[in-house]
Amino acid sequence: MVSTSCTHKPYHPTKSEREWTTDHEACEVWVREGIRAEPDTYDNFDEMRLIRQCMKNKGWHWERTSLFNFKKEPAE
């Protein structure tokens, strides 16, 4: 059995996490329409990269989840 977890979560200064879904779907549609125009020049990694760039253009950022935010021990 394999267990995985996300190390980052989306963050936007003025939008709720629910709005992430709407923005992500719009980015998927936009990217896939562009890829259909030139399908031989894109692969799955390009699609993911372009969707992420579209989300960044909409103001979304990714921050580490608390599971992976390690706190440094204070120096003694």
N, CA, C and O atoms as a Tripos MOL2 file, in Angstrom:
@<TRIPOS>MOLECULE
protein
  304   303    76     0     0
PROTEIN
NO_CHARGES

@<TRIPOS>ATOM
      1 N           0.8380   -1.1680    0.0000 N.3       1 MET1
      2 CA          0.0000    0.0000    0.0000 C.3       1 MET1
      3 C           0.8900    1.2420    0.0000 C.2       1 MET1
      4 O           1.9090    1.2880    0.6900 O.2       1 MET1
      5 N           0.4940    2.2440   -0.7810 N.am      2 VAL2
      6 CA          1.2530    3.4780   -0.8920 C.3       2 VAL2
      7 C           0.4200    4.6190   -0.3230 C.2       2 VAL2
      8 O          -0.7740    4.7340   -0.5990 O.2       2 VAL2
      9 N           1.0560    5.4420    0.4600 N.am      3 SER3
     10 CA          0.3820    6.6020    1.0280 C.3       3 SER3
     11 C           1.0730    7.8610    0.5300 C.2       3 SER3
     12 O           2.2950    7.9860    0.6130 O.2       3 SER3
     13 N           0.2840    8.7880    0.0160 N.am      4 THR4
     14 CA          0.8530   10.0480   -0.4370 C.3       4 THR4
     15 C           0.0690   11.1940    0.1810 C.2       4 THR4
     16 O          -1.0760   11.0280    0.6020 O.2       4 THR4
     17 N           0.6900   12.3350    0.2280 N.am      5 SER5
     18 CA         -0.0050   13.5260    0.7050 C.3       5 SER5
     19 C           0.5240   14.7310   -0.0490 C.2       5 SER5
     20 O           1.6330   14.7110   -0.5850 O.2       5 SER5
     21 N          -0.2680   15.7590   -0.0820 N.am      6 CYS6
     22 CA          0.1360   16.9830   -0.7660 C.3       6 CYS6
     23 C           1.0890   17.7690    0.1190 C.2       6 CYS6
     24 O           0.8930   17.8670    1.3300 O.2       6 CYS6
     25 N           2.1010   18.3170   -0.4860 N.am      7 THR7
     26 CA          3.0510   19.1210    0.2680 C.3       7 THR7
     27 C           2.7350   20.6010    0.1540 C.2       7 THR7
     28 O           3.2640   21.4070    0.9200 O.2       7 THR7
     29 N           1.8770   20.9720   -0.7920 N.am      8 HIS8
     30 CA          1.5280   22.3700   -0.9940 C.3       8 HIS8
     31 C           0.0180   22.5080   -1.1590 C.2       8 HIS8
     32 O          -0.6520   21.5860   -1.6230 O.2       8 HIS8
     33 N          -0.5020   23.6530   -0.7790 N.am      9 LYS9
     34 CA         -1.9220   23.9320   -0.9940 C.3       9 LYS9
     35 C          -2.0510   25.2870   -1.6810 C.2       9 LYS9
     36 O          -1.1920   26.1540   -1.5170 O.2       9 LYS9
     37 N          -3.1290   25.4700   -2.4550 N.am     10 PRO10
     38 CA         -3.3020   26.7400   -3.1510 C.3      10 PRO10
     39 C          -3.7010   27.8500   -2.1830 C.2      10 PRO10
     40 O          -4.3660   27.6130   -1.1750 O.2      10 PRO10
     41 N          -3.2800   29.0560   -2.5160 N.am     11 TYR11
     42 CA         -3.6070   30.2220   -1.7020 C.3      11 TYR11
     43 C          -3.8470   31.4120   -2.6190 C.2      11 TYR11
     44 O          -3.1010   31.6250   -3.5750 O.2      11 TYR11
     45 N          -4.8780   32.1800   -2.3310 N.am     12 HIS12
     46 CA         -5.1480   33.4210   -3.0550 C.3      12 HIS12
     47 C          -5.5190   34.4750   -2.0250 C.2      12 HIS12
     48 O          -6.3060   34.1970   -1.1210 O.2      12 HIS12
     49 N          -4.9710   35.6790   -2.1400 N.am     13 PRO13
     50 CA         -5.2200   36.6940   -1.1100 C.3      13 PRO13
     51 C          -6.6670   37.1770   -1.0210 C.2      13 PRO13
     52 O          -7.0790   37.6560    0.0360 O.2      13 PRO13
     53 N          -7.4500   37.0670   -2.0970 N.am     14 THR14
     54 CA         -8.8170   37.5910   -2.0620 C.3      14 THR14
     55 C          -9.8910   36.5710   -2.4200 C.2      14 THR14
     56 O         -11.0770   36.8960   -2.3630 O.2      14 THR14
     57 N          -9.5170   35.3570   -2.7850 N.am     15 LYS15
     58 CA        -10.5020   34.3510   -3.1900 C.3      15 LYS15
     59 C         -10.5340   33.2040   -2.1930 C.2      15 LYS15
     60 O          -9.5500   32.9260   -1.5090 O.2      15 LYS15
     61 N         -11.6910   32.5410   -2.1240 N.am     16 SER16
     62 CA        -11.8270   31.3800   -1.2440 C.3      16 SER16
     63 C         -11.2530   30.1450   -1.9300 C.2      16 SER16
     64 O         -11.0140   30.1420   -3.1380 O.2      16 SER16
     65 N         -11.0360   29.1010   -1.1430 N.am     17 GLU17
     66 CA        -10.5220   27.8520   -1.7210 C.3      17 GLU17
     67 C         -11.5190   27.2510   -2.7010 C.2      17 GLU17
     68 O         -11.1180   26.5580   -3.6360 O.2      17 GLU17
     69 N         -12.8110   27.5020   -2.5060 N.am     18 ARG18
     70 CA        -13.8190   26.9890   -3.4420 C.3      18 ARG18
     71 C         -13.6570   27.6040   -4.8300 C.2      18 ARG18
     72 O         -13.9140   26.9470   -5.8390 O.2      18 ARG18
     73 N         -13.2320   28.8560   -4.8760 N.am     19 GLU19
     74 CA        -13.0510   29.5260   -6.1650 C.3      19 GLU19
     75 C         -11.8660   28.9610   -6.9410 C.2      19 GLU19
     76 O         -11.7490   29.1810   -8.1460 O.2      19 GLU19
     77 N         -10.9890   28.2330   -6.2520 N.am     20 TRP20
     78 CA         -9.8660   27.5790   -6.9190 C.3      20 TRP20
     79 C         -10.3840   26.6270   -7.9890 C.2      20 TRP20
     80 O          -9.8370   26.5680   -9.0900 O.2      20 TRP20
     81 N         -11.4460   25.8760   -7.6640 N.am     21 THR21
     82 CA        -12.0030   24.9010   -8.6010 C.3      21 THR21
     83 C         -12.4880   25.5840   -9.8770 C.2      21 THR21
     84 O         -12.2140   25.1140  -10.9820 O.2      21 THR21
     85 N         -13.2000   26.6810   -9.7220 N.am     22 THR22
     86 CA        -13.7130   27.4120  -10.8830 C.3      22 THR22
     87 C         -12.5690   27.9300  -11.7460 C.2      22 THR22
     88 O         -12.5850   27.7830  -12.9680 O.2      22 THR22
     89 N         -11.5800   28.5360  -11.1020 N.am     23 ASP23
     90 CA        -10.4300   29.0510  -11.8520 C.3      23 ASP23
     91 C          -9.6550   27.9220  -12.5240 C.2      23 ASP23
     92 O          -9.2060   28.0680  -13.6610 O.2      23 ASP23
     93 N          -9.4970   26.7960  -11.8250 N.am     24 HIS24
     94 CA         -8.7440   25.6700  -12.3830 C.3      24 HIS24
     95 C          -9.4560   25.0990  -13.6040 C.2      24 HIS24
     96 O          -8.8180   24.7920  -14.6110 O.2      24 HIS24
     97 N         -10.7760   24.9560  -13.5160 N.am     25 GLU25
     98 CA        -11.5320   24.4410  -14.6630 C.3      25 GLU25
     99 C         -11.4070   25.3790  -15.8600 C.2      25 GLU25
    100 O         -11.2570   24.9230  -16.9940 O.2      25 GLU25
    101 N         -11.4680   26.6860  -15.6130 N.am     26 ALA26
    102 CA        -11.3240   27.6560  -16.7070 C.3      26 ALA26
    103 C          -9.9360   27.5590  -17.3320 C.2      26 ALA26
    104 O          -9.7950   27.6570  -18.5510 O.2      26 ALA26
    105 N          -8.9170   27.3670  -16.5100 N.am     27 CYS27
    106 CA         -7.5520   27.2260  -17.0290 C.3      27 CYS27
    107 C          -7.4020   25.9400  -17.8380 C.2      27 CYS27
    108 O          -6.7460   25.9350  -18.8790 O.2      27 CYS27
    109 N          -8.0120   24.8460  -17.3610 N.am     28 GLU28
    110 CA         -7.9460   23.5840  -18.1080 C.3      28 GLU28
    111 C          -8.5440   23.7570  -19.4960 C.2      28 GLU28
    112 O          -7.9550   23.3250  -20.4870 O.2      28 GLU28
    113 N          -9.7130   24.3860  -19.5710 N.am     29 VAL29
    114 CA        -10.3750   24.5950  -20.8620 C.3      29 VAL29
    115 C          -9.4970   25.4490  -21.7670 C.2      29 VAL29
    116 O          -9.3050   25.1160  -22.9370 O.2      29 VAL29
    117 N          -8.9640   26.5440  -21.2380 N.am     30 TRP30
    118 CA         -8.1310   27.4540  -22.0230 C.3      30 TRP30
    119 C          -6.8880   26.7410  -22.5620 C.2      30 TRP30
    120 O          -6.5470   26.8800  -23.7370 O.2      30 TRP30
    121 N          -6.2140   25.9770  -21.6950 N.am     31 VAL31
    122 CA         -4.9890   25.2770  -22.0970 C.3      31 VAL31
    123 C          -5.3010   24.2010  -23.1300 C.2      31 VAL31
    124 O          -4.5970   24.0850  -24.1330 O.2      31 VAL31
    125 N          -6.3400   23.4190  -22.8990 N.am     32 ARG32
    126 CA         -6.6550   22.3240  -23.8230 C.3      32 ARG32
    127 C          -7.0920   22.8320  -25.1840 C.2      32 ARG32
    128 O          -6.8180   22.1890  -26.1970 O.2      32 ARG32
    129 N          -7.7660   23.9750  -25.2270 N.am     33 GLU33
    130 CA         -8.1190   24.5580  -26.5280 C.3      33 GLU33
    131 C          -6.8590   24.9600  -27.2870 C.2      33 GLU33
    132 O          -6.7770   24.7740  -28.5010 O.2      33 GLU33
    133 N          -5.8860   25.5060  -26.5820 N.am     34 GLY34
    134 CA         -4.6210   25.8740  -27.2170 C.3      34 GLY34
    135 C          -3.8380   24.6660  -27.6810 C.2      34 GLY34
    136 O          -3.2140   24.6930  -28.7420 O.2      34 GLY34
    137 N          -3.8680   23.6040  -26.8890 N.am     35 ILE35
    138 CA         -3.1420   22.3860  -27.2460 C.3      35 ILE35
    139 C          -3.7720   21.7250  -28.4660 C.2      35 ILE35
    140 O          -3.0610   21.1690  -29.3030 O.2      35 ILE35
    141 N          -5.0960   21.7790  -28.5750 N.am     36 ARG36
    142 CA         -5.7610   21.1770  -29.7260 C.3      36 ARG36
    143 C          -5.2960   21.7980  -31.0350 C.2      36 ARG36
    144 O          -5.2990   21.1400  -32.0750 O.2      36 ARG36
    145 N          -4.9000   23.0520  -30.9850 N.am     37 ALA37
    146 CA         -4.4310   23.7260  -32.2030 C.3      37 ALA37
    147 C          -3.1050   23.1440  -32.6800 C.2      37 ALA37
    148 O          -2.8480   23.0990  -33.8830 O.2      37 ALA37
    149 N          -2.2610   22.6970  -31.7490 N.am     38 GLU38
    150 CA         -0.9520   22.1160  -32.0900 C.3      38 GLU38
    151 C          -0.6790   20.8960  -31.2040 C.2      38 GLU38
    152 O           0.2130   20.9500  -30.3570 O.2      38 GLU38
    153 N          -1.4120   19.8140  -31.3750 N.am     39 PRO39
    154 CA         -1.2950   18.6770  -30.4510 C.3      39 PRO39
    155 C           0.0600   17.9730  -30.4620 C.2      39 PRO39
    156 O           0.4410   17.3720  -29.4580 O.2      39 PRO39
    157 N           0.7830   18.0310  -31.5530 N.am     40 ASP40
    158 CA          2.0590   17.3150  -31.6260 C.3      40 ASP40
    159 C           3.1720   17.9840  -30.8320 C.2      40 ASP40
    160 O           4.1980   17.3600  -30.5610 O.2      40 ASP40
    161 N           2.9840   19.2370  -30.4580 N.am     41 THR41
    162 CA          4.0570   19.9620  -29.7750 C.3      41 THR41
    163 C           3.9070   19.9710  -28.2560 C.2      41 THR41
    164 O           4.7630   20.5200  -27.5630 O.2      41 THR41
    165 N           2.8350   19.3720  -27.7210 N.am     42 TYR42
    166 CA          2.5930   19.3870  -26.2740 C.3      42 TYR42
    167 C           2.4540   17.9720  -25.7320 C.2      42 TYR42
    168 O           1.9770   17.0730  -26.4240 O.2      42 TYR42
    169 N           2.8790   17.7850  -24.4750 N.am     43 ASP43
    170 CA          2.6390   16.5170  -23.7900 C.3      43 ASP43
    171 C           1.9440   16.8200  -22.4590 C.2      43 ASP43
    172 O           1.5990   17.9700  -22.1870 O.2      43 ASP43
    173 N           1.7380   15.7900  -21.6290 N.am     44 ASN44
    174 CA          1.0260   15.9670  -20.3580 C.3      44 ASN44
    175 C           1.7370   16.9360  -19.4260 C.2      44 ASN44
    176 O           1.0880   17.6970  -18.7080 O.2      44 ASN44
    177 N           3.0560   16.9140  -19.4320 N.am     45 PHE45
    178 CA          3.8090   17.8120  -18.5570 C.3      45 PHE45
    179 C           3.6310   19.2660  -18.9920 C.2      45 PHE45
    180 O           3.5330   20.1630  -18.1540 O.2      45 PHE45
    181 N           3.5910   19.4930  -20.3030 N.am     46 ASP46
    182 CA          3.3370   20.8450  -20.8010 C.3      46 ASP46
    183 C           1.9550   21.3210  -20.3640 C.2      46 ASP46
    184 O           1.7810   22.4720  -19.9640 O.2      46 ASP46
    185 N           0.9710   20.4200  -20.4450 N.am     47 GLU47
    186 CA         -0.3920   20.7710  -20.0420 C.3      47 GLU47
    187 C          -0.4280   21.1790  -18.5640 C.2      47 GLU47
    188 O          -1.0230   22.2010  -18.2210 O.2      47 GLU47
    189 N           0.1960   20.3980  -17.6970 N.am     48 MET48
    190 CA          0.2200   20.7220  -16.2680 C.3      48 MET48
    191 C           0.9370   22.0450  -16.0230 C.2      48 MET48
    192 O           0.4840   22.8610  -15.2200 O.2      48 MET48
    193 N           2.0460   22.2560  -16.7070 N.am     49 ARG49
    194 CA          2.8210   23.4910  -16.5400 C.3      49 ARG49
    195 C           2.0040   24.7070  -16.9770 C.2      49 ARG49
    196 O           2.0090   25.7360  -16.3010 O.2      49 ARG49
    197 N           1.3050   24.5870  -18.1050 N.am     50 LEU50
    198 CA          0.5080   25.7000  -18.6100 C.3      50 LEU50
    199 C          -0.6880   25.9960  -17.7070 C.2      50 LEU50
    200 O          -1.0470   27.1580  -17.5160 O.2      50 LEU50
    201 N          -1.3030   24.9560  -17.1530 N.am     51 ILE51
    202 CA         -2.4130   25.1630  -16.2180 C.3      51 ILE51
    203 C          -1.9070   25.8730  -14.9680 C.2      51 ILE51
    204 O          -2.5470   26.8000  -14.4730 O.2      51 ILE51
    205 N          -0.7680   25.4410  -14.4660 N.am     52 ARG52
    206 CA         -0.2040   26.0900  -13.2770 C.3      52 ARG52
    207 C           0.1320   27.5580  -13.5600 C.2      52 ARG52
    208 O          -0.1000   28.4220  -12.7140 O.2      52 ARG52
    209 N           0.6760   27.8390  -14.7420 N.am     53 GLN53
    210 CA          0.9870   29.2240  -15.1030 C.3      53 GLN53
    211 C          -0.2890   30.0560  -15.2040 C.2      53 GLN53
    212 O          -0.3160   31.2060  -14.7660 O.2      53 GLN53
    213 N          -1.3320   29.4870  -15.7720 N.am     54 CYS54
    214 CA         -2.6180   30.1800  -15.8640 C.3      54 CYS54
    215 C          -3.1410   30.5060  -14.4650 C.2      54 CYS54
    216 O          -3.6450   31.6040  -14.2270 O.2      54 CYS54
    217 N          -3.0210   29.5520  -13.5450 N.am     55 MET55
    218 CA         -3.4760   29.7830  -12.1700 C.3      55 MET55
    219 C          -2.6470   30.8850  -11.5100 C.2      55 MET55
    220 O          -3.1930   31.7120  -10.7800 O.2      55 MET55
    221 N          -1.3530   30.9040  -11.7560 N.am     56 LYS56
    222 CA         -0.5060   31.9760  -11.2180 C.3      56 LYS56
    223 C          -0.9370   33.3250  -11.7880 C.2      56 LYS56
    224 O          -0.9530   34.3290  -11.0750 O.2      56 LYS56
    225 N          -1.2850   33.3460  -13.0730 N.am     57 ASN57
    226 CA         -1.7440   34.5840  -13.6980 C.3      57 ASN57
    227 C          -3.0470   35.0790  -13.0730 C.2      57 ASN57
    228 O          -3.3210   36.2790  -13.0710 O.2      57 ASN57
    229 N          -3.8470   34.1570  -12.5440 N.am     58 LYS58
    230 CA         -5.0950   34.5160  -11.8630 C.3      58 LYS58
    231 C          -4.8550   34.8930  -10.4010 C.2      58 LYS58
    232 O          -5.7970   35.2160   -9.6780 O.2      58 LYS58
    233 N          -3.5940   34.8510   -9.9670 N.am     59 GLY59
    234 CA         -3.2580   35.2840   -8.6140 C.3      59 GLY59
    235 C          -3.0720   34.1800   -7.5960 C.2      59 GLY59
    236 O          -2.8630   34.4670   -6.4170 O.2      59 GLY59
    237 N          -3.1410   32.9220   -8.0140 N.am     60 TRP60
    238 CA         -2.9830   31.8070   -7.0810 C.3      60 TRP60
    239 C          -1.5050   31.5310   -6.8300 C.2      60 TRP60
    240 O          -0.6730   31.6340   -7.7310 O.2      60 TRP60
    241 N          -1.2020   31.1820   -5.5920 N.am     61 HIS61
    242 CA          0.1500   30.8020   -5.1730 C.3      61 HIS61
    243 C           0.0300   29.4900   -4.4180 C.2      61 HIS61
    244 O          -1.0680   29.0980   -4.0230 O.2      61 HIS61
    245 N           1.1360   28.8160   -4.2160 N.am     62 TRP62
    246 CA          1.1380   27.5750   -3.4620 C.3      62 TRP62
    247 C           2.0400   27.7490   -2.2530 C.2      62 TRP62
    248 O           3.1550   28.2630   -2.3520 O.2      62 TRP62
    249 N           1.5320   27.3090   -1.1120 N.am     63 GLU63
    250 CA          2.3350   27.3780    0.1040 C.3      63 GLU63
    251 C           2.4170   25.9880    0.7130 C.2      63 GLU63
    252 O           1.5330   25.1540    0.5140 O.2      63 GLU63
    253 N           3.4780   25.7540    1.4500 N.am     64 ARG64
    254 CA          3.6730   24.4430    2.0690 C.3      64 ARG64
    255 C           2.5780   24.1630    3.0830 C.2      64 ARG64
    256 O           2.1400   25.0620    3.8010 O.2      64 ARG64
    257 N           2.1400   22.9130    3.1370 N.am     65 THR65
    258 CA          1.1610   22.5230    4.1450 C.3      65 THR65
    259 C           1.8550   22.3970    5.4870 C.2      65 THR65
    260 O           3.0780   22.2680    5.5510 O.2      65 THR65
    261 N           1.0850   22.4340    6.5500 N.am     66 SER66
    262 CA          1.6640   22.3890    7.8950 C.3      66 SER66
    263 C           2.4120   21.0820    8.1400 C.2      66 SER66
    264 O           3.3160   21.0330    8.9740 O.2      66 SER66
    265 N           2.0440   20.0340    7.4270 N.am     67 LEU67
    266 CA          2.7170   18.7470    7.5840 C.3      67 LEU67
    267 C           4.2020   18.8630    7.2510 C.2      67 LEU67
    268 O           5.0290   18.1500    7.8200 O.2      67 LEU67
    269 N           4.5360   19.7680    6.3220 N.am     68 PHE68
    270 CA          5.9240   19.8920    5.8830 C.3      68 PHE68
    271 C           6.5750   21.2100    6.2910 C.2      68 PHE68
    272 O           7.6730   21.5210    5.8290 O.2      68 PHE68
    273 N           5.9210   21.9860    7.1450 N.am     69 ASN69
    274 CA          6.5290   23.2090    7.6660 C.3      69 ASN69
    275 C           7.2910   22.8630    8.9350 C.2      69 ASN69
    276 O           6.7300   22.8540   10.0310 O.2      69 ASN69
    277 N           8.5520   22.5830    8.7720 N.am     70 PHE70
    278 CA          9.3750   22.2080    9.9130 C.3      70 PHE70
    279 C           9.8390   23.4590   10.6400 C.2      70 PHE70
    280 O          10.3200   24.4110   10.0240 O.2      70 PHE70
    281 N           9.6900   23.4440   11.9460 N.am     71 LYS71
    282 CA         10.1420   24.5790   12.7480 C.3      71 LYS71
    283 C          11.5440   24.3020   13.2480 C.2      71 LYS71
    284 O          11.8530   23.2080   13.7200 O.2      71 LYS71
    285 N          12.3790   25.3110   13.1360 N.am     72 LYS72
    286 CA         13.7460   25.1670   13.6210 C.3      72 LYS72
    287 C          13.7480   25.2910   15.1360 C.2      72 LYS72
    288 O          13.0310   26.1080   15.7140 O.2      72 LYS72
    289 N          14.5600   24.4730   15.7540 N.am     73 GLU73
    290 CA         14.7220   24.5550   17.2020 C.3      73 GLU73
    291 C          15.5080   25.8170   17.5290 C.2      73 GLU73
    292 O          16.4880   26.1230   16.8510 O.2      73 GLU73
    293 N          15.0920   26.5550   18.5600 N.am     74 PRO74
    294 CA         15.8540   27.7580   18.9190 C.3      74 PRO74
    295 C          17.2540   27.3970   19.3970 C.2      74 PRO74
    296 O          17.4530   26.3990   20.0890 O.2      74 PRO74
    297 N          18.2070   28.2190   19.0180 N.am     75 ALA75
    298 CA         19.6030   27.9850   19.4230 C.3      75 ALA75
    299 C          19.7500   28.2640   20.9130 C.2      75 ALA75
    300 O          19.1810   29.2220   21.4370 O.2      75 ALA75
    301 N          20.5000   27.4420   21.5690 N.am     76 GLU76
    302 CA         20.7060   27.6200   23.0170 C.3      76 GLU76
    303 C          21.9910   28.3200   23.3000 C.2      76 GLU76
    304 O          22.3250   28.5530   24.4620 O.2      76 GLU76
@<TRIPOS>BOND
     1     1     2 1
     2     2     3 1
     3     3     4 2
     4     3     5 am
     5     5     6 1
     6     6     7 1
     7     7     8 2
     8     7     9 am
     9     9    10 1
    10    10    11 1
    11    11    12 2
    12    11    13 am
    13    13    14 1
    14    14    15 1
    15    15    16 2
    16    15    17 am
    17    17    18 1
    18    18    19 1
    19    19    20 2
    20    19    21 am
    21    21    22 1
    22    22    23 1
    23    23    24 2
    24    23    25 am
    25    25    26 1
    26    26    27 1
    27    27    28 2
    28    27    29 am
    29    29    30 1
    30    30    31 1
    31    31    32 2
    32    31    33 am
    33    33    34 1
    34    34    35 1
    35    35    36 2
    36    35    37 am
    37    37    38 1
    38    38    39 1
    39    39    40 2
    40    39    41 am
    41    41    42 1
    42    42    43 1
    43    43    44 2
    44    43    45 am
    45    45    46 1
    46    46    47 1
    47    47    48 2
    48    47    49 am
    49    49    50 1
    50    50    51 1
    51    51    52 2
    52    51    53 am
    53    53    54 1
    54    54    55 1
    55    55    56 2
    56    55    57 am
    57    57    58 1
    58    58    59 1
    59    59    60 2
    60    59    61 am
    61    61    62 1
    62    62    63 1
    63    63    64 2
    64    63    65 am
    65    65    66 1
    66    66    67 1
    67    67    68 2
    68    67    69 am
    69    69    70 1
    70    70    71 1
    71    71    72 2
    72    71    73 am
    73    73    74 1
    74    74    75 1
    75    75    76 2
    76    75    77 am
    77    77    78 1
    78    78    79 1
    79    79    80 2
    80    79    81 am
    81    81    82 1
    82    82    83 1
    83    83    84 2
    84    83    85 am
    85    85    86 1
    86    86    87 1
    87    87    88 2
    88    87    89 am
    89    89    90 1
    90    90    91 1
    91    91    92 2
    92    91    93 am
    93    93    94 1
    94    94    95 1
    95    95    96 2
    96    95    97 am
    97    97    98 1
    98    98    99 1
    99    99   100 2
   100    99   101 am
   101   101   102 1
   102   102   103 1
   103   103   104 2
   104   103   105 am
   105   105   106 1
   106   106   107 1
   107   107   108 2
   108   107   109 am
   109   109   110 1
   110   110   111 1
   111   111   112 2
   112   111   113 am
   113   113   114 1
   114   114   115 1
   115   115   116 2
   116   115   117 am
   117   117   118 1
   118   118   119 1
   119   119   120 2
   120   119   121 am
   121   121   122 1
   122   122   123 1
   123   123   124 2
   124   123   125 am
   125   125   126 1
   126   126   127 1
   127   127   128 2
   128   127   129 am
   129   129   130 1
   130   130   131 1
   131   131   132 2
   132   131   133 am
   133   133   134 1
   134   134   135 1
   135   135   136 2
   136   135   137 am
   137   137   138 1
   138   138   139 1
   139   139   140 2
   140   139   141 am
   141   141   142 1
   142   142   143 1
   143   143   144 2
   144   143   145 am
   145   145   146 1
   146   146   147 1
   147   147   148 2
   148   147   149 am
   149   149   150 1
   150   150   151 1
   151   151   152 2
   152   151   153 am
   153   153   154 1
   154   154   155 1
   155   155   156 2
   156   155   157 am
   157   157   158 1
   158   158   159 1
   159   159   160 2
   160   159   161 am
   161   161   162 1
   162   162   163 1
   163   163   164 2
   164   163   165 am
   165   165   166 1
   166   166   167 1
   167   167   168 2
   168   167   169 am
   169   169   170 1
   170   170   171 1
   171   171   172 2
   172   171   173 am
   173   173   174 1
   174   174   175 1
   175   175   176 2
   176   175   177 am
   177   177   178 1
   178   178   179 1
   179   179   180 2
   180   179   181 am
   181   181   182 1
   182   182   183 1
   183   183   184 2
   184   183   185 am
   185   185   186 1
   186   186   187 1
   187   187   188 2
   188   187   189 am
   189   189   190 1
   190   190   191 1
   191   191   192 2
   192   191   193 am
   193   193   194 1
   194   194   195 1
   195   195   196 2
   196   195   197 am
   197   197   198 1
   198   198   199 1
   199   199   200 2
   200   199   201 am
   201   201   202 1
   202   202   203 1
   203   203   204 2
   204   203   205 am
   205   205   206 1
   206   206   207 1
   207   207   208 2
   208   207   209 am
   209   209   210 1
   210   210   211 1
   211   211   212 2
   212   211   213 am
   213   213   214 1
   214   214   215 1
   215   215   216 2
   216   215   217 am
   217   217   218 1
   218   218   219 1
   219   219   220 2
   220   219   221 am
   221   221   222 1
   222   222   223 1
   223   223   224 2
   224   223   225 am
   225   225   226 1
   226   226   227 1
   227   227   228 2
   228   227   229 am
   229   229   230 1
   230   230   231 1
   231   231   232 2
   232   231   233 am
   233   233   234 1
   234   234   235 1
   235   235   236 2
   236   235   237 am
   237   237   238 1
   238   238   239 1
   239   239   240 2
   240   239   241 am
   241   241   242 1
   242   242   243 1
   243   243   244 2
   244   243   245 am
   245   245   246 1
   246   246   247 1
   247   247   248 2
   248   247   249 am
   249   249   250 1
   250   250   251 1
   251   251   252 2
   252   251   253 am
   253   253   254 1
   254   254   255 1
   255   255   256 2
   256   255   257 am
   257   257   258 1
   258   258   259 1
   259   259   260 2
   260   259   261 am
   261   261   262 1
   262   262   263 1
   263   263   264 2
   264   263   265 am
   265   265   266 1
   266   266   267 1
   267   267   268 2
   268   267   269 am
   269   269   270 1
   270   270   271 1
   271   271   272 2
   272   271   273 am
   273   273   274 1
   274   274   275 1
   275   275   276 2
   276   275   277 am
   277   277   278 1
   278   278   279 1
   279   279   280 2
   280   279   281 am
   281   281   282 1
   282   282   283 1
   283   283   284 2
   284   283   285 am
   285   285   286 1
   286   286   287 1
   287   287   288 2
   288   287   289 am
   289   289   290 1
   290   290   291 1
   291   291   292 2
   292   291   293 am
   293   293   294 1
   294   294   295 1
   295   295   296 2
   296   295   297 am
   297   297   298 1
   298   298   299 1
   299   299   300 2
   300   299   301 am
   301   301   302 1
   302   302   303 1
   303   303   304 2
@<TRIPOS>SUBSTRUCTURE
     1 MET1         2 RESIDUE 1 A MET
     2 VAL2         6 RESIDUE 1 A VAL
     3 SER3        10 RESIDUE 1 A SER
     4 THR4        14 RESIDUE 1 A THR
     5 SER5        18 RESIDUE 1 A SER
     6 CYS6        22 RESIDUE 1 A CYS
     7 THR7        26 RESIDUE 1 A THR
     8 HIS8        30 RESIDUE 1 A HIS
     9 LYS9        34 RESIDUE 1 A LYS
    10 PRO10       38 RESIDUE 1 A PRO
    11 TYR11       42 RESIDUE 1 A TYR
    12 HIS12       46 RESIDUE 1 A HIS
    13 PRO13       50 RESIDUE 1 A PRO
    14 THR14       54 RESIDUE 1 A THR
    15 LYS15       58 RESIDUE 1 A LYS
    16 SER16       62 RESIDUE 1 A SER
    17 GLU17       66 RESIDUE 1 A GLU
    18 ARG18       70 RESIDUE 1 A ARG
    19 GLU19       74 RESIDUE 1 A GLU
    20 TRP20       78 RESIDUE 1 A TRP
    21 THR21       82 RESIDUE 1 A THR
    22 THR22       86 RESIDUE 1 A THR
    23 ASP23       90 RESIDUE 1 A ASP
    24 HIS24       94 RESIDUE 1 A HIS
    25 GLU25       98 RESIDUE 1 A GLU
    26 ALA26      102 RESIDUE 1 A ALA
    27 CYS27      106 RESIDUE 1 A CYS
    28 GLU28      110 RESIDUE 1 A GLU
    29 VAL29      114 RESIDUE 1 A VAL
    30 TRP30      118 RESIDUE 1 A TRP
    31 VAL31      122 RESIDUE 1 A VAL
    32 ARG32      126 RESIDUE 1 A ARG
    33 GLU33      130 RESIDUE 1 A GLU
    34 GLY34      134 RESIDUE 1 A GLY
    35 ILE35      138 RESIDUE 1 A ILE
    36 ARG36      142 RESIDUE 1 A ARG
    37 ALA37      146 RESIDUE 1 A ALA
    38 GLU38      150 RESIDUE 1 A GLU
    39 PRO39      154 RESIDUE 1 A PRO
    40 ASP40      158 RESIDUE 1 A ASP
    41 THR41      162 RESIDUE 1 A THR
    42 TYR42      166 RESIDUE 1 A TYR
    43 ASP43      170 RESIDUE 1 A ASP
    44 ASN44      174 RESIDUE 1 A ASN
    45 PHE45      178 RESIDUE 1 A PHE
    46 ASP46      182 RESIDUE 1 A ASP
    47 GLU47      186 RESIDUE 1 A GLU
    48 MET48      190 RESIDUE 1 A MET
    49 ARG49      194 RESIDUE 1 A ARG
    50 LEU50      198 RESIDUE 1 A LEU
    51 ILE51      202 RESIDUE 1 A ILE
    52 ARG52      206 RESIDUE 1 A ARG
    53 GLN53      210 RESIDUE 1 A GLN
    54 CYS54      214 RESIDUE 1 A CYS
    55 MET55      218 RESIDUE 1 A MET
    56 LYS56      222 RESIDUE 1 A LYS
    57 ASN57      226 RESIDUE 1 A ASN
    58 LYS58      230 RESIDUE 1 A LYS
    59 GLY59      234 RESIDUE 1 A GLY
    60 TRP60      238 RESIDUE 1 A TRP
    61 HIS61      242 RESIDUE 1 A HIS
    62 TRP62      246 RESIDUE 1 A TRP
    63 GLU63      250 RESIDUE 1 A GLU
    64 ARG64      254 RESIDUE 1 A ARG
    65 THR65      258 RESIDUE 1 A THR
    66 SER66      262 RESIDUE 1 A SER
    67 LEU67      266 RESIDUE 1 A LEU
    68 PHE68      270 RESIDUE 1 A PHE
    69 ASN69      274 RESIDUE 1 A ASN
    70 PHE70      278 RESIDUE 1 A PHE
    71 LYS71      282 RESIDUE 1 A LYS
    72 LYS72      286 RESIDUE 1 A LYS
    73 GLU73      290 RESIDUE 1 A GLU
    74 PRO74      294 RESIDUE 1 A PRO
    75 ALA75      298 RESIDUE 1 A ALA
    76 GLU76      302 RESIDUE 1 A GLU
